[in-house]
Structures are given as structure tokens and as C-alpha cells.
Amino acid sequence: MNVLSSVVPGPCRPRLREGWNGLRFDRHLPREAVHKYADAEVLLTDAVRLGAARFAVAALWPRDHHLGRRSAGAAADPVLMAETVRQTAIHLAHRFHGSTYGHPFVLNDLAVDLDGALPAVGPDGLDVGLDLQSPPAVLRPGRERFALEGVAWAGHRPVGRVRMRWEVLEPARYALIRRRSAEAAAEPETAPASTVVPEPRRVGQTADRDVLVAADPARADRWWLRPFEGHPVLFDHPVDHVPGMVLLEAFRQAAASCGAGGAAGGLREISTGFTAFGELTTPVAILAGPDGGGPPGCLRLTAVQDGRPIATARVRMAPGAAGADEGGARAADDGAARPRATGPHGTALHGTGIRGTAGAAW
């Protein structure tokens, strides 16, 4: 029997105002509603239509979720907000816009722009709400094009804005695009024989398997993608590409690794655009440079595979933030990276099965 929902007691968690848009925060949606295989990966709890193109969405962030695991009292991880928006896009498309289950979803761009640090996730989780505009799909042969934009709430207050654009494709259309994308590949990037993998805390993580980037010893502005395809969260289900959330998290880690600010809670803005599918078989380089068109402290990052950009991001960290847990206990960190033997494509030589990937869909 499938478990369709989980009841979450929460009298002590940071709360949105009671009855916020009439939404419930005490049980998560079925995993099928957000394209997840594991019940524990579902963040959304409810959604309601407020107008012709306006929606309110509720989510409950658990304290021990992989993307948001922090020490007690630490600010919540903004990447959880990006994942909440991603799940929202899927749920709105199916429930309110009538998109067909089984049709592939393709991510075009996703942005989170926060006013400051998020509240901490308490022992019973953190209530999160999205107040969004999402008009009906723009229809094209074999595809539906969607967008959403609006205000994010966390705990009891608005915390920033979010934005996303995506497409839902007929399977035949998706297969054609994937075939053309693979045929368009040029010369593979040449990865170094070995790379330098940062300590997990340096990039806002707690375990080696969660570190998605490795520094290039020959270039201070280049990293190599190294996701673990067996990761239970980032690769929740089989895919023929890397999920967009893997690149988004890798961009954040690269920014933190080059000293752009706090590694986790210190993230203030990430605006990511996906331009091509990445393949699972060739290396992906991540290049960093200043973002001339953004506010002070912004970095522009580009993921490159087979001679072409596959994704770009603008990342802004909190000025002066340091360590993995803004607002909570911070471990001393001298900024040193720990060398580890890795092979081409970022494949770890100690048996983890890691290899570099990239992608534009989920």
C-alpha cells in the first residue's frame, strides 16, 4: 500500500499566522504530486487558488532534510527555498493547469532573492508559504510553457521573492530534444588528472558525498562537477541528465569555495538559467567571474560541457558571512581544501562511483 501523506505535529515550530490563506501545514502532499520517489523528500503540504492566476502554497521544512541540515539555531538553507519552488511548479502544473502525469518537465530558470537570513528550522520544522502569480500555460506544439513569480514567507514574515519558468513536453518532443542535444556536443572539456575536494563545511555541507565541486589546481576560477549519482536526495529517481538542483547547489558551493561569503545560510540570491542538457558521460567545468550587471558582491558562474555553456548563475552571498551556519555555531575554518585523489570526469578513486554530470531538466 502506498503511503500518501505523513502527519507532522508542530505546536512548537516557527509558524505562519494561523489559517494563512486557509492552508494546512500538518501533512505533506503525496510524493507523486511533486515527482518524488521518497515521502521524506516532499516539502509541500497544501495549495489553493486565490484568483485566476494567483495561488498560495504551503510547505513544511523538516529540520533534518539533507539540503537544510544545520546546527541548532542556525539559519535555514536558502537552497531549500529553491527546492520548494521547484516542487511548487510541478504541483501547480498538474493540479491547477491540467498538465499530464508522465510528461517530462524541463527547467528553464529558477531564482531566489532573499532580504536577509532565513529563520532557523526548529525541532518541529519551519512553516513556509509562497504567494504566487502563475498564469495559464502558453501552448506550443508538443509543449506547455509556464511561469511563476511571487513572495516567499518563512516562519511569520515575508523573506524575499522567487521566480521560475519551465516547460512540460510531450514524450516524443522530449526525446527529439534530447537526441539533438547529444548530437550538438563538441570537444569534451579536458579535466585534470587530479582535483582538490574542499572540506564539506567549507561549502555548507556535512558529508563528503554532498560536496559537488572539486577545485582545479591549475586555475583558481575553475571547478569540476562531481555529483554522486547514487545520492538519495539529489538523485531521488533515475534520470538521463543531471537534475537542475544539482547544478544550482554546485553553483552555490563554487561561490562559497572561492570566498564569496557564507557557505550555506549566507546565500542571499541565486538566479540560475539552464540553456542545454548536460550528459552523464563527459566532464563539466564551472567557471567563476565578477557579475558586472549585479549588486556588489555578485559572482557570475557558468557550467560548460563539451565546449558549450549549459547553465549560468548569478550568486550573491551575505557580506562578511563565514562558515556553514549563519546565526548558529560556526566551526573554525582556515579555508584550506583537502586534497583527494580523483580521476577524469571527477570520478573519485576511492570507490564512490562519482562522475561529472549536468542538465536542464528534472
N, C-alpha and C positions, 0 to 999 in steps of 0.2 A: 504494500500500500504506500502510495506517495504521501509524504508529509507536506501539506500545502501551506502551513504557516507555523510560526513559533510565537508563543505568548511571552512578552517581556515585562516583568514587573519593574516599576520605575518611580516609586514615590520620592526617591532622593536624588534623581538625576536633574541636571540643569534643564528647566522646562521652558518651552514657548508658552505664551499666555493660554490659559485654559480655553479649549474649544477653538483654537486658531483655525479660522476658516472651516470649522466643523470637522476637522481631520482627527484621525486616531493615530497614536504613536505607540500603541501597546502590542502590535503584532505585525510581523513582516509579511510582505506580499509573497505569493507563490514564486518559486525560483524561475518558473517558465516565463513569468511576466517581464523579467529583465534579462533573459538569456543566460542564466547561471545554472551550473550543474549542482552546486553545493548550496544548501539552505543558508549556511553561515555567511555566504558572500552577498546575500541580499541586504541592501540598506534601506530600501523604500518600505514604508508602512501604509501609505494611503495617497490618494489623489482625487481632486474634484475639479469640475469645470465651473469657473466663476463668471464666464462670459463667452461670447462667440469664439474668441481666440485667447482667453485668459484662463490660466489654471493655477491651482495651488497644489503643491506636492509636499508630503511629509516623509521624513526619514529618521531613523534612529541609528546613531553610530555606536557600535559596541566598543568598549574600552580596549579589548584585546584583538581587534581586527588588524591583520598584517599591515595594511597601508597606514594605519594610525597608531601603532603600538608605541607608547611613550611612557616615561616615568610618571609617578603620581604628581599631579599638579601642573604638568606640562601642557602647553597649548596644543590643541588638536592639529593634526596634519592637514594642510590645505589640499593635498592630493586626494584625500577622501572627499572633498567637495567636488573635485573633477569627476571622480567615480560616481558620485551621487547624480551629477548632471548627465553622465553617460547612461546610467540606468534609467533616469527620467525620460530621456529621448526615446528609448526603446518602449517603455511603458505607455507614454503618450501616443506614440505612433500606432501601437496595437489597440489600446483601449478606446481612444477617443478619435483617432483618424482612420481606423479600419485597415491598417496595413496587415498583410497576410503573414501568419506564422510560417516559418520555414524559408522566407525570403531573406537574402543576405542584407545586412545593414553595413553601410560604408561611411566612415567618419571623415568629414571634410575639414572642420576646425573646431576647437574647443578652447574656451578662455575662462579663467577665474581671476578676478581683480578684487582683492580684499582691502578693506580700510585699515586693518591692523591685525594683531594676533587673534586667532580664534579662541573661544573659551576652552578650558580643559574638559576632557571627557571624564565624567565622574564614574563611580563604581557601577552605576546602573545605565551608563551610556549618556549620550548627548542628543537632545531633540534638535532637528534641523528642518527648516522649511524653505521652499522655493516659491516665489510669487512670479509667475512667468507669463509672457506673451508667446504663443506658438500658433501661428495661422495654419489653415489647411494646406495640404501639400500642393506644390507646383508640379503638375503632371507632365512627364515627357515619355516618349516611347520606351517601355521597359523599365521605367524608374519613377520614383516619387521623391521630390526634394523637400526637405523640412528645415525649419529653423526654430530656435527658441532663444529668448533673452529675458532677463529679469533680475530681481533682487533675491539675495540669499540671506536667510535668517539662521542664527545658531544660538541656542540657549533661550534668550529672551529679547534679542535685539537684531536689527539688520547688520550684516557684517561685510557686504560687498555686492558685486554684480557678477553674473555668469552669462555665458553666451555659447551657443553651439549650432553648427549646421551639419546635416547628414543626409544620406540618401538610402532609400530602400529599393533594391534591384530585383527584377525577376531573375531566377536562377540562370537562364540562358544568357542574359545580358551580363551577369556577373562572370560567368565562365569565359565569355568573349573578352571582357576587360582584363581578366587575369591572364589569359593567353597572350594578349597584346602587350601587357606589361612585362611579362617574362621575355618576350621576343625583343623588346626595346633595350634590354640590358647591354651595356658597352663593356669596356675593360673593367675587370674587378679591381677594387681597391687592394693595395698591397699592404697587408698587416705586418707589423714587425714580428720577429721570431719570438719575442717575449714582451710582456707589458707589465705595468706596475698597478696592482689592485689596491685601492685605498682601504683603510680600516672601515668597517661598517659604520661606526659612529661618525666618521668624517663626512659621510654622505647621508646621514639621518636614518640609518638602519641599525639593526641589532644582530644580524646574522650574515655570514659570508654569502649565502645563496641569494640574498636580497640586493647585493651590490651589482648593479647593471653596467657599470663603466670601468674601464681599465685605462690608465694613463699611458700615452705614447712616450717612451724615454727620449725620443728624438725631437719631439715638438711639444711645447708647453700648452699649446692651444688645441691639442687633438686628443680625443679619447676613442676607445673602441668599445662597441656594444658587446655585452657578454651576458645576456639573459639565460636563465636555466629553464629549458623547455619543459621540465618536469615540475616547475613551480606550481604549487596547488592553488595559488591565488591569481598570479599574473597569467598563467596558462590554465585557467579553470576548465577548459574543454579543448578538444582538438581543433586546430586551425591550420590553414595553408599559408599563413602570413603571421607576422607578429602583431598582437593587439596594439591598438593605438595607445593604450595606457602604459605599455612597456616603454615606448618612446617618450611619452610625456614624463614618466618617472626618471628615465635616463637623462633627459634634458635637465631636470631639477638636480640630479646627482652631479652632473658635469658642472653646473653653475656653482654648487656648493664646493666641489672639489677644487675649483680654481680660485676659491677665496671670495666668492661673491656675497657671502653673508651666512646666516644660519642655515644649517643643513636641512631642517625639517620645518618646525613651526615658524621659522623666519621667512618662509616664502610669502611674498605679497601678491605677485602677479605672475601668471604663466599663460601665454597666448600661443597656441600651437596650431599650425596648419599642416595638413597632410596632402602631398601632391602626387604620390605614386605608391604602389605596393612595394614593400621590401620582400626579398626572398629569404628562405631559411638556409641557403647554402653558401652565401658569399659574405665577406666582412662588411660591416657598416662602420664608417668613421663619423665621429661627432666633432665638428669644428666650432670654435667659440671666438667671438669678437665683440667689440662695442656696438651697441644699438644706437645709431645716431639720431633716430627719429623718436626715441622714447624718453621717459624721465631719467634723471641722473641715477646711475647705478644699474641700469638695464644692460643685459647681455643679449646678443643675438646668437643663437645656436642653430646649426644646420646639420642634419643627418644625411650623409652621402653614401650611396651604394652603387657600384658599377658605373662610376663616373657621372652620376646624376643625383641631384637633391631629391630626397623622398619625403622630408619633413623639415619644417623650420619652427623656431620658437623664440619668443621674447620672454625673458625671465627677469624678474625684479625681486631682490631679497631685501629684508629689513636692514636699514643702515646700522652697522655695529653689532648685528646679531651674530652669535657664535655658538657652536655646539649643536647637538641634535635636538635639544629640548628647551625651546624658548619658554620662559616663565616657570621652569621647573629646575630640578637639579641638573647640573651640567658636569660631565666628566672632563677632567683636564685633557687637553688635546694639543699636542705640539705641531699638528699639521702634517706629520710625517706619514707617508704611504708605505705599506708593507709590500716589498717585492714578493711575487709568487710566480712560479714557472707557469707560463701559458703558451699555447701554441697558436698557429694561424687560425683566423676567424674568432679569436678569443677563446678557443677551446681549452679548458683547464686540463692540465696533465695529471691531476690527482683524482680522476675518476668521476667527476660530477656530470660529465656529458654536456657541458655548456658550449654553445656556439652562437655566433653573432647573427641577429635577425633584425628585420624592420618591417613596418607595414602601415597601411592606411585604413584598415577595416577592423572590426572586432567579431 
